[in-house]
Amino acid sequence: MAGSGYHWRWLRHRIDTLNPAMPPSASARRYRFGVFEADAATGELRQRGLLVRLHAQPTQILFLLLERPGEIVTREEICRQLWPDGTFVDYEHGVNSAINRLRDALGDKASNSRFVETLARRGYRFIAPVELIAEAPPAGQPEPASPEPPAGFLNQVLATPEDLPRSSRPVVQTLFLLLQAMYVAFYVGALANLAEIQDLLAPVTYASQAFTVILVTAALLIPVRIYLFCAVVFHAPRLRESFLRLWWFLLPFDVLWALSPFLLLHHINYGLALACMTVLVYSPLAQRSLILMGAGQRDRQATTAVS
């Protein structure tokens, strides 16, 4: 263990030597990405608080990428970082090996990258959102209160990209499009059978208000579903960010329309309507998960080749 501490102090000295313009606090930064935290002061990588064993060279590459998230770090830059004196001959194999060990530690894959993206013949890029963790305030100063998440309990139980399984983009895109088509069918079916629905709602309290809600929401949400359908088919830029903002607006309407099977009670019984409703309650979460799994995104390697 003592040898490991000495090796990291040597590595820190090497990083500071290679980056003389870096302010002293820059080498003591802490980063958070997904379920991981990386501490440049100690050279430690932790996953949900548990230490992840990582050798010196993959650690150097990790902090080099974290310093420049979203930017391309060339293989030549990585080579100069790992072997500044040019003492290593087969640096191609060395870089590949270090990148592979880094990916193994992060549970990442080159074919479906969540953290380290390979750009053929150019280098690598860290593609996950990176948060710089603020240092603890000096003694005697209270820590700033962290803002509450906007959705409270729901925000804590929602899946993150790291919690979801990997799947091919065509599969998740097809499932997402089928869900949008299902909602459009509900809306169009309701508007095409207004007289039947009005008759069904007649014994219900506030029947006229319920009928108005069905009419208005169906008419308003049809263009929203068509927009999402087209955005996924044509790979709209920044679709994930746009949908995650729109999702909070759609959530109450999707939950409301989970009751739509009961509009078919002239044709089905209560038991079947209840069974369909329980499936539809999960639909908003399924749409969000499919977007996080890559629905609507272009294949990164194909995009890079075109550019």
ChimeraX commands (.cxc) that place a marker at each C-alpha (Angstrom):
marker #1 position 0.00,0.00,0.00 radius 0.5
marker #1 position 2.87,2.37,0.79 radius 0.5
marker #1 position 4.39,1.65,-2.61 radius 0.5
marker #1 position 1.06,2.54,-4.25 radius 0.5
marker #1 position 0.99,5.90,-2.41 radius 0.5
marker #1 position 4.54,6.64,-3.55 radius 0.5
marker #1 position 3.67,5.74,-7.12 radius 0.5
marker #1 position 0.68,8.13,-7.10 radius 0.5
marker #1 position 2.82,10.98,-5.67 radius 0.5
marker #1 position 5.30,10.39,-8.50 radius 0.5
marker #1 position 2.40,10.42,-10.98 radius 0.5
marker #1 position 1.06,13.70,-9.54 radius 0.5
marker #1 position 4.53,15.22,-9.85 radius 0.5
marker #1 position 4.68,14.06,-13.47 radius 0.5
marker #1 position 1.26,15.60,-14.27 radius 0.5
marker #1 position 2.19,18.91,-12.64 radius 0.5
marker #1 position 5.48,18.94,-14.56 radius 0.5
marker #1 position 3.71,18.37,-17.86 radius 0.5
marker #1 position 1.12,21.08,-17.10 radius 0.5
marker #1 position 3.08,23.99,-15.55 radius 0.5
marker #1 position 0.33,26.47,-16.32 radius 0.5
marker #1 position -2.24,24.48,-14.35 radius 0.5
marker #1 position -3.25,26.25,-11.13 radius 0.5
marker #1 position -2.45,24.36,-7.90 radius 0.5
marker #1 position -6.13,23.63,-7.22 radius 0.5
marker #1 position -6.60,22.04,-10.67 radius 0.5
marker #1 position -4.62,18.93,-9.69 radius 0.5
marker #1 position -6.82,18.51,-6.60 radius 0.5
marker #1 position -10.15,18.43,-8.40 radius 0.5
marker #1 position -12.88,15.88,-7.82 radius 0.5
marker #1 position -15.19,14.79,-10.61 radius 0.5
marker #1 position -18.54,13.01,-10.66 radius 0.5
marker #1 position -19.89,11.20,-13.71 radius 0.5
marker #1 position -22.70,8.67,-13.59 radius 0.5
marker #1 position -22.24,6.53,-10.48 radius 0.5
marker #1 position -18.50,7.26,-10.34 radius 0.5
marker #1 position -16.37,9.83,-8.52 radius 0.5
marker #1 position -12.72,10.50,-9.32 radius 0.5
marker #1 position -10.38,12.38,-6.99 radius 0.5
marker #1 position -7.30,13.86,-8.68 radius 0.5
marker #1 position -5.69,14.59,-5.30 radius 0.5
marker #1 position -5.52,10.90,-4.36 radius 0.5
marker #1 position -5.83,9.27,-7.78 radius 0.5
marker #1 position -8.82,7.27,-6.58 radius 0.5
marker #1 position -11.83,6.19,-8.61 radius 0.5
marker #1 position -14.93,5.19,-6.66 radius 0.5
marker #1 position -18.20,3.63,-7.76 radius 0.5
marker #1 position -21.06,4.43,-5.37 radius 0.5
marker #1 position -18.44,4.99,-2.68 radius 0.5
marker #1 position -16.55,1.74,-3.29 radius 0.5
marker #1 position -12.94,1.98,-4.43 radius 0.5
marker #1 position -12.26,0.77,-7.98 radius 0.5
marker #1 position -8.75,-0.59,-8.53 radius 0.5
marker #1 position -7.11,1.13,-11.48 radius 0.5
marker #1 position -3.45,1.19,-12.55 radius 0.5
marker #1 position -1.46,4.37,-13.02 radius 0.5
marker #1 position -1.62,4.69,-16.82 radius 0.5
marker #1 position -5.43,4.25,-17.14 radius 0.5
marker #1 position -5.76,6.70,-14.24 radius 0.5
marker #1 position -3.65,9.28,-16.09 radius 0.5
marker #1 position -5.82,8.89,-19.18 radius 0.5
marker #1 position -9.01,9.17,-17.12 radius 0.5
marker #1 position -8.02,12.52,-15.59 radius 0.5
marker #1 position -6.75,13.76,-18.94 radius 0.5
marker #1 position -10.20,13.06,-20.41 radius 0.5
marker #1 position -12.07,14.47,-17.40 radius 0.5
marker #1 position -10.16,17.75,-17.71 radius 0.5
marker #1 position -11.60,18.15,-21.22 radius 0.5
marker #1 position -15.04,16.48,-21.35 radius 0.5
marker #1 position -16.59,16.50,-24.79 radius 0.5
marker #1 position -13.25,17.35,-26.45 radius 0.5
marker #1 position -11.07,15.07,-28.54 radius 0.5
marker #1 position -7.87,13.95,-26.83 radius 0.5
marker #1 position -5.53,12.65,-29.51 radius 0.5
marker #1 position -3.50,9.50,-29.19 radius 0.5
marker #1 position -0.35,11.63,-29.52 radius 0.5
marker #1 position -1.37,13.68,-26.47 radius 0.5
marker #1 position -1.99,10.50,-24.49 radius 0.5
marker #1 position 1.39,9.13,-25.59 radius 0.5
marker #1 position 3.17,12.31,-24.45 radius 0.5
marker #1 position 1.33,12.11,-21.13 radius 0.5
marker #1 position 2.23,8.48,-20.49 radius 0.5
marker #1 position 5.78,8.50,-21.89 radius 0.5
marker #1 position 7.03,12.11,-21.86 radius 0.5
marker #1 position 10.64,11.08,-22.52 radius 0.5
marker #1 position 9.75,8.93,-25.53 radius 0.5
marker #1 position 11.09,5.86,-23.79 radius 0.5
marker #1 position 8.27,3.55,-24.92 radius 0.5
marker #1 position 8.51,2.25,-28.48 radius 0.5
marker #1 position 5.24,0.38,-29.09 radius 0.5
marker #1 position 3.02,3.19,-27.82 radius 0.5
marker #1 position 0.07,2.13,-30.03 radius 0.5
marker #1 position -0.27,-1.13,-28.11 radius 0.5
marker #1 position 0.37,0.69,-24.82 radius 0.5
marker #1 position -2.39,3.24,-25.40 radius 0.5
marker #1 position -4.85,0.55,-26.53 radius 0.5
marker #1 position -4.09,-1.54,-23.47 radius 0.5
marker #1 position -4.51,1.41,-21.06 radius 0.5
marker #1 position -7.80,2.45,-22.69 radius 0.5
marker #1 position -9.12,-1.11,-22.46 radius 0.5
marker #1 position -8.24,-1.30,-18.75 radius 0.5
marker #1 position -9.97,2.04,-18.18 radius 0.5
marker #1 position -13.09,0.81,-19.97 radius 0.5
marker #1 position -13.08,-2.40,-17.92 radius 0.5
marker #1 position -13.00,-0.35,-14.71 radius 0.5
marker #1 position -15.91,1.80,-15.89 radius 0.5
marker #1 position -17.93,-1.13,-17.25 radius 0.5
marker #1 position -17.79,0.52,-20.67 radius 0.5
marker #1 position -17.56,-0.94,-24.18 radius 0.5
marker #1 position -16.09,0.53,-27.33 radius 0.5
marker #1 position -19.02,-0.75,-29.41 radius 0.5
marker #1 position -21.61,1.04,-27.24 radius 0.5
marker #1 position -19.76,3.75,-25.34 radius 0.5
marker #1 position -21.25,5.49,-22.35 radius 0.5
marker #1 position -18.08,7.18,-21.12 radius 0.5
marker #1 position -15.03,6.88,-23.40 radius 0.5
marker #1 position -15.78,7.24,-27.09 radius 0.5
marker #1 position -13.27,6.13,-29.73 radius 0.5
marker #1 position -12.83,8.35,-32.77 radius 0.5
marker #1 position -11.11,6.28,-35.44 radius 0.5
marker #1 position -7.57,7.43,-36.23 radius 0.5
marker #1 position -8.10,10.58,-34.15 radius 0.5
marker #1 position -8.26,9.79,-30.44 radius 0.5
marker #1 position -10.78,9.56,-27.62 radius 0.5
marker #1 position -13.50,11.71,-26.08 radius 0.5
marker #1 position -15.27,11.57,-22.73 radius 0.5
marker #1 position -18.97,11.76,-23.65 radius 0.5
marker #1 position -20.76,11.42,-20.29 radius 0.5
marker #1 position -21.75,14.58,-18.37 radius 0.5
marker #1 position -19.00,15.50,-15.90 radius 0.5
marker #1 position -19.68,17.42,-12.70 radius 0.5
marker #1 position -16.87,19.20,-10.89 radius 0.5
marker #1 position -17.43,18.63,-7.17 radius 0.5
marker #1 position -16.95,21.76,-5.09 radius 0.5
marker #1 position -14.33,21.59,-2.36 radius 0.5
marker #1 position -15.46,21.64,1.23 radius 0.5
marker #1 position -15.69,25.20,2.65 radius 0.5
marker #1 position -13.10,26.32,5.22 radius 0.5
marker #1 position -13.71,25.47,8.85 radius 0.5
marker #1 position -16.27,27.76,10.46 radius 0.5
marker #1 position -18.16,28.45,7.25 radius 0.5
marker #1 position -21.47,26.64,6.74 radius 0.5
marker #1 position -21.82,24.47,3.68 radius 0.5
marker #1 position -24.18,25.86,1.06 radius 0.5
marker #1 position -27.54,24.13,1.02 radius 0.5
marker #1 position -27.94,21.82,-1.92 radius 0.5
marker #1 position -31.05,22.52,-3.98 radius 0.5
marker #1 position -33.88,20.03,-3.78 radius 0.5
marker #1 position -34.46,17.94,-6.91 radius 0.5
marker #1 position -37.44,19.21,-8.88 radius 0.5
marker #1 position -39.42,15.99,-8.67 radius 0.5
marker #1 position -38.65,14.89,-5.10 radius 0.5
marker #1 position -39.11,11.16,-4.61 radius 0.5
marker #1 position -39.79,10.50,-8.29 radius 0.5
marker #1 position -36.48,12.11,-9.26 radius 0.5
marker #1 position -34.67,9.70,-6.95 radius 0.5
marker #1 position -36.25,6.51,-8.30 radius 0.5
marker #1 position -35.94,7.31,-12.01 radius 0.5
marker #1 position -33.38,5.25,-13.90 radius 0.5
marker #1 position -30.07,6.73,-15.03 radius 0.5
marker #1 position -28.25,5.64,-18.21 radius 0.5
marker #1 position -25.90,3.55,-16.06 radius 0.5
marker #1 position -28.86,1.60,-14.61 radius 0.5
marker #1 position -30.23,0.56,-18.01 radius 0.5
marker #1 position -29.22,-2.46,-20.11 radius 0.5
marker #1 position -27.40,-2.04,-23.40 radius 0.5
marker #1 position -29.44,-2.67,-26.53 radius 0.5
marker #1 position -29.14,-1.90,-30.22 radius 0.5
marker #1 position -30.44,1.45,-31.38 radius 0.5
marker #1 position -32.84,-0.05,-33.97 radius 0.5
marker #1 position -34.57,-2.06,-31.22 radius 0.5
marker #1 position -35.05,0.82,-28.77 radius 0.5
marker #1 position -36.01,3.19,-31.60 radius 0.5
marker #1 position -38.67,0.78,-32.89 radius 0.5
marker #1 position -40.14,0.31,-29.41 radius 0.5
marker #1 position -40.24,4.09,-28.86 radius 0.5
marker #1 position -41.98,4.66,-32.21 radius 0.5
marker #1 position -44.54,1.95,-31.42 radius 0.5
marker #1 position -45.39,3.68,-28.15 radius 0.5
marker #1 position -45.95,6.98,-29.98 radius 0.5
marker #1 position -48.14,5.23,-32.56 radius 0.5
marker #1 position -50.13,3.64,-29.72 radius 0.5
marker #1 position -50.87,7.03,-28.16 radius 0.5
marker #1 position -51.88,8.53,-31.51 radius 0.5
marker #1 position -54.26,5.59,-32.00 radius 0.5
marker #1 position -55.81,6.30,-28.58 radius 0.5
marker #1 position -56.25,10.00,-29.36 radius 0.5
marker #1 position -57.69,9.43,-32.84 radius 0.5
marker #1 position -59.95,6.63,-31.57 radius 0.5
marker #1 position -61.32,8.88,-28.84 radius 0.5
marker #1 position -62.01,11.75,-31.25 radius 0.5
marker #1 position -63.68,9.34,-33.68 radius 0.5
marker #1 position -66.07,8.02,-31.02 radius 0.5
marker #1 position -67.03,11.14,-29.08 radius 0.5
marker #1 position -70.72,10.26,-29.03 radius 0.5
marker #1 position -70.03,6.83,-27.55 radius 0.5
marker #1 position -67.67,8.30,-24.95 radius 0.5
marker #1 position -70.18,10.99,-24.01 radius 0.5
marker #1 position -72.81,8.33,-23.48 radius 0.5
marker #1 position -70.38,6.28,-21.37 radius 0.5
marker #1 position -69.54,9.28,-19.16 radius 0.5
marker #1 position -73.18,10.34,-18.67 radius 0.5
marker #1 position -73.63,8.64,-15.25 radius 0.5
marker #1 position -70.29,10.03,-13.96 radius 0.5
marker #1 position -70.05,13.13,-11.77 radius 0.5
marker #1 position -68.56,16.08,-13.67 radius 0.5
marker #1 position -69.14,14.22,-16.92 radius 0.5
marker #1 position -68.99,17.38,-19.03 radius 0.5
marker #1 position -65.62,18.40,-17.55 radius 0.5
marker #1 position -64.19,14.91,-18.10 radius 0.5
marker #1 position -65.45,14.95,-21.69 radius 0.5
marker #1 position -63.80,18.35,-22.28 radius 0.5
marker #1 position -60.47,17.09,-20.86 radius 0.5
marker #1 position -60.53,14.09,-23.18 radius 0.5
marker #1 position -61.39,16.24,-26.19 radius 0.5
marker #1 position -58.78,18.95,-25.53 radius 0.5
marker #1 position -55.89,16.70,-24.51 radius 0.5
marker #1 position -56.42,14.36,-27.46 radius 0.5
marker #1 position -56.40,17.28,-29.90 radius 0.5
marker #1 position -53.33,18.88,-28.33 radius 0.5
marker #1 position -51.23,15.75,-27.91 radius 0.5
marker #1 position -51.54,14.43,-31.46 radius 0.5
marker #1 position -49.03,17.01,-32.83 radius 0.5
marker #1 position -46.73,16.36,-29.85 radius 0.5
marker #1 position -46.61,12.64,-30.67 radius 0.5
marker #1 position -46.04,13.36,-34.36 radius 0.5
marker #1 position -43.15,15.67,-33.40 radius 0.5
marker #1 position -41.55,12.94,-31.27 radius 0.5
marker #1 position -42.07,10.37,-34.02 radius 0.5
marker #1 position -40.35,12.60,-36.61 radius 0.5
marker #1 position -37.59,13.65,-34.18 radius 0.5
marker #1 position -36.62,10.03,-33.58 radius 0.5
marker #1 position -36.86,8.97,-37.22 radius 0.5
marker #1 position -34.73,11.90,-38.44 radius 0.5
marker #1 position -32.34,11.88,-35.44 radius 0.5
marker #1 position -33.04,15.44,-34.29 radius 0.5
marker #1 position -30.00,17.07,-32.60 radius 0.5
marker #1 position -30.05,17.07,-28.79 radius 0.5
marker #1 position -33.19,14.93,-28.80 radius 0.5
marker #1 position -32.34,13.35,-25.45 radius 0.5
marker #1 position -32.13,16.72,-23.65 radius 0.5
marker #1 position -35.29,18.01,-25.35 radius 0.5
marker #1 position -37.30,14.90,-24.51 radius 0.5
marker #1 position -36.18,14.82,-20.87 radius 0.5
marker #1 position -37.51,18.37,-20.48 radius 0.5
marker #1 position -40.72,17.55,-22.36 radius 0.5
marker #1 position -41.16,14.35,-20.35 radius 0.5
marker #1 position -42.22,16.20,-17.20 radius 0.5
marker #1 position -44.93,17.97,-19.21 radius 0.5
marker #1 position -46.14,14.71,-20.78 radius 0.5
marker #1 position -46.07,12.68,-17.57 radius 0.5
marker #1 position -49.44,13.80,-16.10 radius 0.5
marker #1 position -51.15,13.43,-19.49 radius 0.5
marker #1 position -49.70,9.96,-20.02 radius 0.5
marker #1 position -50.88,8.91,-16.56 radius 0.5
marker #1 position -54.31,10.37,-17.33 radius 0.5
marker #1 position -54.53,8.52,-20.65 radius 0.5
marker #1 position -53.61,5.29,-18.89 radius 0.5
marker #1 position -57.33,5.31,-18.03 radius 0.5
marker #1 position -58.24,5.24,-21.72 radius 0.5
marker #1 position -59.08,1.48,-21.78 radius 0.5
marker #1 position -62.14,2.33,-19.67 radius 0.5
marker #1 position -63.42,4.35,-22.63 radius 0.5
marker #1 position -63.86,1.01,-24.38 radius 0.5
marker #1 position -66.22,-0.52,-21.81 radius 0.5
marker #1 position -68.85,-0.91,-24.52 radius 0.5
marker #1 position -66.51,-3.45,-26.11 radius 0.5
marker #1 position -64.43,-4.95,-23.25 radius 0.5
marker #1 position -65.07,-5.81,-19.60 radius 0.5
marker #1 position -63.71,-4.08,-16.48 radius 0.5
marker #1 position -61.08,-6.73,-15.82 radius 0.5
marker #1 position -59.45,-6.36,-19.22 radius 0.5
marker #1 position -59.64,-2.57,-18.99 radius 0.5
marker #1 position -57.91,-2.67,-15.60 radius 0.5
marker #1 position -55.19,-4.98,-16.92 radius 0.5
marker #1 position -54.52,-2.66,-19.88 radius 0.5
marker #1 position -54.43,0.35,-17.57 radius 0.5
marker #1 position -51.73,-1.17,-15.34 radius 0.5
marker #1 position -49.54,-1.71,-18.41 radius 0.5
marker #1 position -50.10,1.84,-19.64 radius 0.5
marker #1 position -49.10,3.32,-16.28 radius 0.5
marker #1 position -45.55,2.12,-16.99 radius 0.5
marker #1 position -45.50,3.61,-20.49 radius 0.5
marker #1 position -44.10,7.06,-19.48 radius 0.5
marker #1 position -41.17,5.40,-17.71 radius 0.5
marker #1 position -40.61,3.10,-20.68 radius 0.5
marker #1 position -40.41,6.06,-23.07 radius 0.5
marker #1 position -37.87,7.82,-20.86 radius 0.5
marker #1 position -35.76,4.67,-20.56 radius 0.5
marker #1 position -35.78,4.08,-24.31 radius 0.5
marker #1 position -34.55,7.62,-24.96 radius 0.5
marker #1 position -31.74,7.15,-22.43 radius 0.5
marker #1 position -30.84,3.85,-24.13 radius 0.5
marker #1 position -30.28,5.66,-27.43 radius 0.5
marker #1 position -33.60,5.95,-29.28 radius 0.5
marker #1 position -33.22,8.65,-31.90 radius 0.5
marker #1 position -29.42,8.87,-31.68 radius 0.5
marker #1 position -27.22,8.30,-34.67 radius 0.5
marker #1 position -24.48,5.71,-34.52 radius 0.5
marker #1 position -21.50,7.67,-33.22 radius 0.5
marker #1 position -18.92,5.85,-35.31 radius 0.5
marker #1 position -20.94,6.42,-38.49 radius 0.5
marker #1 position -21.34,10.10,-37.63 radius 0.5
marker #1 position -17.62,10.45,-37.06 radius 0.5
marker #1 position -16.81,8.79,-40.36 radius 0.5
marker #1 position -19.12,11.17,-42.22 radius 0.5
marker #1 position -17.61,14.24,-40.57 radius 0.5
marker link #1:1,2 radius 0.2
marker link #1:2,3 radius 0.2
marker link #1:3,4 radius 0.2
marker link #1:4,5 radius 0.2
marker link #1:5,6 radius 0.2
marker link #1:6,7 radius 0.2
marker link #1:7,8 radius 0.2
marker link #1:8,9 radius 0.2
marker link #1:9,10 radius 0.2
marker link #1:10,11 radius 0.2
marker link #1:11,12 radius 0.2
marker link #1:12,13 radius 0.2
marker link #1:13,14 radius 0.2
marker link #1:14,15 radius 0.2
marker link #1:15,16 radius 0.2
marker link #1:16,17 radius 0.2
marker link #1:17,18 radius 0.2
marker link #1:18,19 radius 0.2
marker link #1:19,20 radius 0.2
marker link #1:20,21 radius 0.2
marker link #1:21,22 radius 0.2
marker link #1:22,23 radius 0.2
marker link #1:23,24 radius 0.2
marker link #1:24,25 radius 0.2
marker link #1:25,26 radius 0.2
marker link #1:26,27 radius 0.2
marker link #1:27,28 radius 0.2
marker link #1:28,29 radius 0.2
marker link #1:29,30 radius 0.2
marker link #1:30,31 radius 0.2
marker link #1:31,32 radius 0.2
marker link #1:32,33 radius 0.2
marker link #1:33,34 radius 0.2
marker link #1:34,35 radius 0.2
marker link #1:35,36 radius 0.2
marker link #1:36,37 radius 0.2
marker link #1:37,38 radius 0.2
marker link #1:38,39 radius 0.2
marker link #1:39,40 radius 0.2
marker link #1:40,41 radius 0.2
marker link #1:41,42 radius 0.2
marker link #1:42,43 radius 0.2
marker link #1:43,44 radius 0.2
marker link #1:44,45 radius 0.2
marker link #1:45,46 radius 0.2
marker link #1:46,47 radius 0.2
marker link #1:47,48 radius 0.2
marker link #1:48,49 radius 0.2
marker link #1:49,50 radius 0.2
marker link #1:50,51 radius 0.2
marker link #1:51,52 radius 0.2
marker link #1:52,53 radius 0.2
marker link #1:53,54 radius 0.2
marker link #1:54,55 radius 0.2
marker link #1:55,56 radius 0.2
marker link #1:56,57 radius 0.2
marker link #1:57,58 radius 0.2
marker link #1:58,59 radius 0.2
marker link #1:59,60 radius 0.2
marker link #1:60,61 radius 0.2
marker link #1:61,62 radius 0.2
marker link #1:62,63 radius 0.2
marker link #1:63,64 radius 0.2
marker link #1:64,65 radius 0.2
marker link #1:65,66 radius 0.2
marker link #1:66,67 radius 0.2
marker link #1:67,68 radius 0.2
marker link #1:68,69 radius 0.2
marker link #1:69,70 radius 0.2
marker link #1:70,71 radius 0.2
marker link #1:71,72 radius 0.2
marker link #1:72,73 radius 0.2
marker link #1:73,74 radius 0.2
marker link #1:74,75 radius 0.2
marker link #1:75,76 radius 0.2
marker link #1:76,77 radius 0.2
marker link #1:77,78 radius 0.2
marker link #1:78,79 radius 0.2
marker link #1:79,80 radius 0.2
marker link #1:80,81 radius 0.2
marker link #1:81,82 radius 0.2
marker link #1:82,83 radius 0.2
marker link #1:83,84 radius 0.2
marker link #1:84,85 radius 0.2
marker link #1:85,86 radius 0.2
marker link #1:86,87 radius 0.2
marker link #1:87,88 radius 0.2
marker link #1:88,89 radius 0.2
marker link #1:89,90 radius 0.2
marker link #1:90,91 radius 0.2
marker link #1:91,92 radius 0.2
marker link #1:92,93 radius 0.2
marker link #1:93,94 radius 0.2
marker link #1:94,95 radius 0.2
marker link #1:95,96 radius 0.2
marker link #1:96,97 radius 0.2
marker link #1:97,98 radius 0.2
marker link #1:98,99 radius 0.2
marker link #1:99,100 radius 0.2
marker link #1:100,101 radius 0.2
marker link #1:101,102 radius 0.2
marker link #1:102,103 radius 0.2
marker link #1:103,104 radius 0.2
marker link #1:104,105 radius 0.2
marker link #1:105,106 radius 0.2
marker link #1:106,107 radius 0.2
marker link #1:107,108 radius 0.2
marker link #1:108,109 radius 0.2
marker link #1:109,110 radius 0.2
marker link #1:110,111 radius 0.2
marker link #1:111,112 radius 0.2
marker link #1:112,113 radius 0.2
marker link #1:113,114 radius 0.2
marker link #1:114,115 radius 0.2
marker link #1:115,116 radius 0.2
marker link #1:116,117 radius 0.2
marker link #1:117,118 radius 0.2
marker link #1:118,119 radius 0.2
marker link #1:119,120 radius 0.2
marker link #1:120,121 radius 0.2
marker link #1:121,122 radius 0.2
marker link #1:122,123 radius 0.2
marker link #1:123,124 radius 0.2
marker link #1:124,125 radius 0.2
marker link #1:125,126 radius 0.2
marker link #1:126,127 radius 0.2
marker link #1:127,128 radius 0.2
marker link #1:128,129 radius 0.2
marker link #1:129,130 radius 0.2
marker link #1:130,131 radius 0.2
marker link #1:131,132 radius 0.2
marker link #1:132,133 radius 0.2
marker link #1:133,134 radius 0.2
marker link #1:134,135 radius 0.2
marker link #1:135,136 radius 0.2
marker link #1:136,137 radius 0.2
marker link #1:137,138 radius 0.2
marker link #1:138,139 radius 0.2
marker link #1:139,140 radius 0.2
marker link #1:140,141 radius 0.2
marker link #1:141,142 radius 0.2
marker link #1:142,143 radius 0.2
marker link #1:143,144 radius 0.2
marker link #1:144,145 radius 0.2
marker link #1:145,146 radius 0.2
marker link #1:146,147 radius 0.2
marker link #1:147,148 radius 0.2
marker link #1:148,149 radius 0.2
marker link #1:149,150 radius 0.2
marker link #1:150,151 radius 0.2
marker link #1:151,152 radius 0.2
marker link #1:152,153 radius 0.2
marker link #1:153,154 radius 0.2
marker link #1:154,155 radius 0.2
marker link #1:155,156 radius 0.2
marker link #1:156,157 radius 0.2
marker link #1:157,158 radius 0.2
marker link #1:158,159 radius 0.2
marker link #1:159,160 radius 0.2
marker link #1:160,161 radius 0.2
marker link #1:161,162 radius 0.2
marker link #1:162,163 radius 0.2
marker link #1:163,164 radius 0.2
marker link #1:164,165 radius 0.2
marker link #1:165,166 radius 0.2
marker link #1:166,167 radius 0.2
marker link #1:167,168 radius 0.2
marker link #1:168,169 radius 0.2
marker link #1:169,170 radius 0.2
marker link #1:170,171 radius 0.2
marker link #1:171,172 radius 0.2
marker link #1:172,173 radius 0.2
marker link #1:173,174 radius 0.2
marker link #1:174,175 radius 0.2
marker link #1:175,176 radius 0.2
marker link #1:176,177 radius 0.2
marker link #1:177,178 radius 0.2
marker link #1:178,179 radius 0.2
marker link #1:179,180 radius 0.2
marker link #1:180,181 radius 0.2
marker link #1:181,182 radius 0.2
marker link #1:182,183 radius 0.2
marker link #1:183,184 radius 0.2
marker link #1:184,185 radius 0.2
marker link #1:185,186 radius 0.2
marker link #1:186,187 radius 0.2
marker link #1:187,188 radius 0.2
marker link #1:188,189 radius 0.2
marker link #1:189,190 radius 0.2
marker link #1:190,191 radius 0.2
marker link #1:191,192 radius 0.2
marker link #1:192,193 radius 0.2
marker link #1:193,194 radius 0.2
marker link #1:194,195 radius 0.2
marker link #1:195,196 radius 0.2
marker link #1:196,197 radius 0.2
marker link #1:197,198 radius 0.2
marker link #1:198,199 radius 0.2
marker link #1:199,200 radius 0.2
marker link #1:200,201 radius 0.2
marker link #1:201,202 radius 0.2
marker link #1:202,203 radius 0.2
marker link #1:203,204 radius 0.2
marker link #1:204,205 radius 0.2
marker link #1:205,206 radius 0.2
marker link #1:206,207 radius 0.2
marker link #1:207,208 radius 0.2
marker link #1:208,209 radius 0.2
marker link #1:209,210 radius 0.2
marker link #1:210,211 radius 0.2
marker link #1:211,212 radius 0.2
marker link #1:212,213 radius 0.2
marker link #1:213,214 radius 0.2
marker link #1:214,215 radius 0.2
marker link #1:215,216 radius 0.2
marker link #1:216,217 radius 0.2
marker link #1:217,218 radius 0.2
marker link #1:218,219 radius 0.2
marker link #1:219,220 radius 0.2
marker link #1:220,221 radius 0.2
marker link #1:221,222 radius 0.2
marker link #1:222,223 radius 0.2
marker link #1:223,224 radius 0.2
marker link #1:224,225 radius 0.2
marker link #1:225,226 radius 0.2
marker link #1:226,227 radius 0.2
marker link #1:227,228 radius 0.2
marker link #1:228,229 radius 0.2
marker link #1:229,230 radius 0.2
marker link #1:230,231 radius 0.2
marker link #1:231,232 radius 0.2
marker link #1:232,233 radius 0.2
marker link #1:233,234 radius 0.2
marker link #1:234,235 radius 0.2
marker link #1:235,236 radius 0.2
marker link #1:236,237 radius 0.2
marker link #1:237,238 radius 0.2
marker link #1:238,239 radius 0.2
marker link #1:239,240 radius 0.2
marker link #1:240,241 radius 0.2
marker link #1:241,242 radius 0.2
marker link #1:242,243 radius 0.2
marker link #1:243,244 radius 0.2
marker link #1:244,245 radius 0.2
marker link #1:245,246 radius 0.2
marker link #1:246,247 radius 0.2
marker link #1:247,248 radius 0.2
marker link #1:248,249 radius 0.2
marker link #1:249,250 radius 0.2
marker link #1:250,251 radius 0.2
marker link #1:251,252 radius 0.2
marker link #1:252,253 radius 0.2
marker link #1:253,254 radius 0.2
marker link #1:254,255 radius 0.2
marker link #1:255,256 radius 0.2
marker link #1:256,257 radius 0.2
marker link #1:257,258 radius 0.2
marker link #1:258,259 radius 0.2
marker link #1:259,260 radius 0.2
marker link #1:260,261 radius 0.2
marker link #1:261,262 radius 0.2
marker link #1:262,263 radius 0.2
marker link #1:263,264 radius 0.2
marker link #1:264,265 radius 0.2
marker link #1:265,266 radius 0.2
marker link #1:266,267 radius 0.2
marker link #1:267,268 radius 0.2
marker link #1:268,269 radius 0.2
marker link #1:269,270 radius 0.2
marker link #1:270,271 radius 0.2
marker link #1:271,272 radius 0.2
marker link #1:272,273 radius 0.2
marker link #1:273,274 radius 0.2
marker link #1:274,275 radius 0.2
marker link #1:275,276 radius 0.2
marker link #1:276,277 radius 0.2
marker link #1:277,278 radius 0.2
marker link #1:278,279 radius 0.2
marker link #1:279,280 radius 0.2
marker link #1:280,281 radius 0.2
marker link #1:281,282 radius 0.2
marker link #1:282,283 radius 0.2
marker link #1:283,284 radius 0.2
marker link #1:284,285 radius 0.2
marker link #1:285,286 radius 0.2
marker link #1:286,287 radius 0.2
marker link #1:287,288 radius 0.2
marker link #1:288,289 radius 0.2
marker link #1:289,290 radius 0.2
marker link #1:290,291 radius 0.2
marker link #1:291,292 radius 0.2
marker link #1:292,293 radius 0.2
marker link #1:293,294 radius 0.2
marker link #1:294,295 radius 0.2
marker link #1:295,296 radius 0.2
marker link #1:296,297 radius 0.2
marker link #1:297,298 radius 0.2
marker link #1:298,299 radius 0.2
marker link #1:299,300 radius 0.2
marker link #1:300,301 radius 0.2
marker link #1:301,302 radius 0.2
marker link #1:302,303 radius 0.2
marker link #1:303,304 radius 0.2
marker link #1:304,305 radius 0.2
marker link #1:305,306 radius 0.2
marker link #1:306,307 radius 0.2
view
